Amino acid sequence: MRSILKNAILGLAMLAGLSFYAQNNRSLDNYRQPDKNGVNVFEAPKDTVSTFDGVKVRIGGASTLQFQALDHENSGAVDLKEIGSNFNLATANLDLDVALADGIRMHLRTYLSSRHHPEPYVKGGYFQIDKLDFISEGFLSEFMKHTTIKIGHMENNYGDTHFRRTDNAQAIYNPFVGNLIMDAFTTEVGAEVYYRCDSGLFGMVGFSNGKLNQDVVSSDGTTGGAAFLAKLGYDKQLDQDLRVRLSGSLYNTGYVKSNYLYTADRAGSRYYFVMEGVDASAKGNFRSGRFDPGFKNQITAVMFNPFVKYKGLEFFGTVEMTSGRALSETDRRNTNQFAGELIYRFGQDENFYLGGRYNTVDAELAGGDDVNLDRFQLGAGWFMTKNILLKAEYVNQTYDGYATDNILEDGKFNGLMMEAVISF
């Protein structure tokens, strides 16, 4: 108890010290706001106007709490854990964003509590460079007007879905409670270079070491491999009412010891214990309700994301085609994911919304079975303020094609979720 109290006092003292040096908390350049203003923002905006007048530290964070009322069932061949209705563990994030120099910003996110880890741990962070004046004033200034460089152990920019997903407690960008069934999200050491044209065209190329867990251990003559990332798209506000965005993304690895593109989320799923066995623990089965194709080596993943917003009505889609294999397999397998969501935002400043999402996954398992997972979500939300969001969701997910001795045979879960989000 003394140790906990001591750490809490030390943490408060550090935050107080940082707050003392923080200035103009909201005025960071080229920065996606963590509140309602960041909804439907994808890559951090690029602005050549500088507000830098010294080192600035922005302390932010997020906290969420869900009430879960879900039921699940299967064929009965394998017993499921009994679940009822109650609150889940509250989750929390701590964000540090620092303007270090004109055109240079640092981001660091720590999960203070999550489904997988009740104790704090670092998710990742990066440097973002929008000017090269630290080399010499005006260095490559015309090129850097359109260019952004990111370097770090960071969330890779594969696809557009990760800009709308829930990242532990940061759930204010997600109009629903749950993420996609096949949740493409990973943090790897690498670098990405962006170039944006005034016409709305943009592109990105990047490389990473393809590893979630960093180490220098060599058990097979190598410490790992590499992954290549690329994105090409168009994003334009065509007039006051209409915005159109279309992007295509690629994530490709050669040899990697173990890839986690669809299992890197260490925070966990919002649907606690669904389709889990009687001995399941929240930490041991923290991705319940999601699907992992089991590709650990030689992954090729392609994702297309259309986004259209006309006044209060918006559509966001996902078409994803993935192939790969595990180290123990000789042949590659294929998995496809499709999703479409339609959201209508209304009221003063679009503070209310209603929406629906359909999500399906077709996959060939390592054992040869062809399986299908379908999910329907119906959601509603209310931005009480730009920092506070209340949302509710009805979810229904079904499983088809699983073997008779599999816990997911004829599986199904459905019910209601409610979530309160604070983000600042």
N, C-alpha and C positions, 0 to 999 in steps of 0.2 A: 504494500500500500504506500509506504514511504517513497519507494522508487517511482511509482506511478505519479504521485504528487510532485516529486522533484522534477520529473520530465515535463509534466504539465506546466509548472512554473517556468522552467527553462524555455519551453516552446512559446509561452506568452511573452516572455522577455525578448526573445528573438523577433517575434512578430511586431512587438512594440517598437523595437529598434528599426526594423525595416520600414514601418509606417512613418517613423520620424523623417526618413530620407525620401519617402515617396512624395512626388509632386504631380499635380494635374493628373490624377489617377486614370482618367479616361483618354488621355491625349496621346496614346502610343500610335506611331505611324504604321501603316500597312498591317493592320491588326483586325482579326475577326472578333467582334464583340461577343462575350459569353452570355448575353441576355437575348431578349426578343429581337434586338437589332441584328443578331447573327443568324436568324432563321433565313433559309434559302441563300445563304452565302456559302460558297464552295471554297476554292483556294482563297487565302488571305488577300484582300484587295491590294492593288498596286497604285500608289499615289506618289507623284514626284514632289509634292509640296511637303516640306520638312517642318516639323514643330520642335525639333531637338534643341534643347538648351542646357544639356547636362544629363547625367545618369538619372534615370527614373525607374523606380521599382513599383510595379503594380501587383498587389496581393489580391487574388480572387479565389473563388472556390464554388463548390456546388454541394447540395445535399438533397437526397431523395428518400421518399418513404412510400412503400406500396401496401395496399390491402389486396390480398389474393383470395379469390373464391373460385377455384378450379376443381373439376372432377376429371378422372381419367379411367380408362378401361382398356382391356385387350382380350385376346381369345381365351384367356384363363389358363394357358399352358404354363405360364410363369407368373407367380404372384407379384402384384404391384404393392408399393408402399401405400398405406392409408394416409390420405391427406384431407384437410378440412379448410376452413376459412379463418384467416387471421392476418396479422401484419408480418411482413418480411423484415429482415435486418435492414436498418437504415444504412445507406451508403453515403460516403463523403469524399470529395476531392479537394486538394489544395493546389492552386496554380500560382506560379511566380513568372511574371513577364517583365523583362528588364530591357529598357532602351539603353544600350551600352555606348553607342556612338551614333553619329548621323548616318542613318541607313542600316544600322546593325541592331538586331533585337534577339534576345534569348527567351525561350519558353521552357518551363519545367513543370510537369504535372506529377503529383504524388497522390496515390489512392490512400486516403486515411483509413477507410474501412470499405470492404467489399465482400461479396458472397464467398469468394475463395480465400481471402486473407482478412481476418478481423483486425490485423495489425497493419500499420502504414508500410507502404513500399513504393518505390519510384516506378511510374509507368514508362517515362522516357522524356527526352528533351532535345532541343536543337538550337542552332544559330540560324537566323534568317538574315541574309545580306541583300540589301536593295541599292546600296551605293558602295563604291570602292574608294571613297575619299580617304580612307585610312591608309591607302598606299600612297596616293598623292591627290591633292584637291583637283576634282574634275576628271579623274582617271576613268577612261572609257565611259564618260557620262552619257553620251548619246545611246550607246548600247545598253547601259544600265537603266535607262528610262523605261525599257520594256522587259528587263531581266530581273529575276529573283533567284537566289541560290540558297538552298537549305542543306545543312550538314548536321548530322547527329545520330544518336540512337533514338529513332523517332518512328512515328506512325507513317508507314509508307503510303504514298498517294496512288493506290491502285483502285480504279473505279471511283464513282461519285457517291456510292451508298454510304461510305464511311463518314461523309460529311453530314449525313442525316441520322446516323445511328446513335444509340445511347452509349456513352463511354463512361461506364460505372455510374457516378452521380451526375455527370453532365448529360442530362436528358431533355434539355429545353429545345434542342433542335429537332428532336424526333416527335412527330405528331402522334405516334403510337407508343405503347408501352414496351413491346418486344422488338428486337431487330429481325433481320431476315433469317430464314431457316438455315441457310448456308452463309455464315457471317464472315465475309472476307475482311480480315483485319489483322495486321501484324505490325510489330515494332522491331526494326532491324537497324544495324549500323550502316549508314550509307549517305549518299548525297543526291540531290535532285536540282536540276536547272530548268527554270521556266522562262518562256519567252511569250509575251502577249502583244498582239498587234492592235492598233486602233480600230481596225475593222471588226474586231470581236473574235478573230481566230487566235488560238493559243496552243502551245505545245509544251511538253515536258519530257525530259529524258533523265533517267537516274540509274544508279547502281547501288546494291547493298551486298552484304556478305551472306544473305539468305538465312541468318540464324536469329532465333529469338533469344536463346540463352547463350550469352557470350562466354567463351573460354578459349584457352590455348592448348588444350589437351589434344594430342594426336594419337589415336588408337589404330588408324589404318593408313598411316603415312601422310595424312593431311589434317589440317585443323578446320576444314570446311570448304565451301565453294563460293558461288556468287549468284546474284539474281539481277536481272535486267528489267527495268520498268520504263514504260513510255505511255504518254497520253497525248491525244490530239483532239481538239474540240473547237466549238464555236459558241460564244455566249454574248448575247446582245440584248439590250433594252431597245426594242424597235420603235416603240412610242411610249406614251405615258401609261398605257394599259397593258401592253404586250411585251413579254420577255421570252426569249427562246434560247435554250442551251441544248447542245448535243455533244457528247464526248465518247471517245473510244479509248480503252485502256488495255495495256498488256503487262503481264507479270510472267517472267520466264526464268527458269533456273536450268543450269547444267547439272553438275553434280553438287548436291548438298547433303550433309550428313543426316539432317532431319529438319524438314520444313514444317512450318506451323501456320500457313496462310489461313486455314479455316479453324484453327484451334489456339490461336495466340491470345485470345481475349481471356486474361487471367482474372477479370472482374466477375464474370459469370452471367448466366441467363436470368431474365426476370421471372421465368416460370419455374418456381421452386418445386423440385421433386417430381415433376410430371414424367410419367412413363419410366419411373425408376423402381428398382426392386426393394424388397422389404428391408434390406440391410443398408440401403443407400444413406449416405451422409451428405449434408449440404455442400461441404467442401470437396468431398471426393467425386461428386457428380454435378459439379457446378455449371455445366453447360447443358442442362436438361432442356429438351425441346428443340435443340439444334441438330444439325446433321454434319458429320465430318466424313468426307469421301475417302479418307485414309491415304491421301497422296503425300508421301514423305520425301519423295525424290523425283527429280526431273518433271517439274510441274510447268505446264503451259496454261495460263488462264487469260481469257479475253472477256472484257465486259463493255457493254454499250449502255449508255444512260441518256435517254431523252428527258428534258424538263421543259414544260411550257406553263407559263403563268399568264392568264388573261384576267385582269382586274382581281377579283377574289378567288377565282377558280384556278387550281394548279394540278398538273399531272406530272408524276415522276415514275419512270419505268426502269427496269433492269432486265437485260438479256445477258446471261453469263454462260460461257462454254469453257469447260475445264477438262484437262486430261493429265494423267500422271500415273505413278505407281509407287508402291512401297518398296523398300530395299529387297524384300523377300520375293517380289514378283518379277517376272520376266517380261510381261506384256503390259502395255498402258491401258488404262480404263478411261471412260468418258463420263462426265457428269454435266447436266445442264440445269440452269436455274432461270426462272422467269418470274417477274414481279411487276405489278402495276398498282399505283396508288393514286386516288383522286381525292383532293382536299378542297373544301370550300371554306374560305376565311371571310368573316363578315363582322358587322358591328363597328363601333368607333375604333379606328386604327387597326382593324382586323383582329380584335382581341378575342374573338370566338372562332372556333372552326368545327366542322364535321368532316369525316372522311372514311374511306374504306380502302383496304389493301388485299389483293389476292397474290399469293406466293406459292409456287410449285417447284419441286425438285425431282428430276428423274436421274437415277444413277445405277451404275453397275457395280455391285459390291465385289470385294476381293474373292469371295466364294463363288461368284457367278450369278447370284440372284440379281434380278432387275427390280428395283424398288421405286416407289413413288410416295412423296410426301406433299400434302396440300394443306395450306393454311389460309383462313379468311379472318381478317381483323376489321372490326368496325369501331371507330374511335371518335371522341369528342374532347374538346379542350377549351379552357378559359384562362387567358392571361390576366390574372388579377392586377398585376403590375408588369412592367417589362422584365422583372426579375423573378416573378412567381407565376408558375403554371400549374393548374390542376387539370388532370386528364383522366378519362375513363375509356376502357376498351372491352369489347367482347371478342374473344378469340376462339376459333375452332380449328383444330389440326388433326388430320387423319394420316394413317400409315398403311401402305398396301404393298404386297409382294414379299414380305419378310417370311422366313422359314418358320415351321411349326414350333420349333424349340426356342424361338427368339422372343424376347420380352415385348418386342414391338409388333408381333403378329396381330393383325386386325386392330392395331392400337388407335386410340383416340383420346384427346383431351379438349375440354372446352370450359367456358365460364367467363367470369368477369374479373377485371383488374382495375384498380384505381391507383393513381400515383400523384403525389405532390412533389414539385420540383422547385428548388430555389437555386438560382445561379447568378453570380455577380462577378 
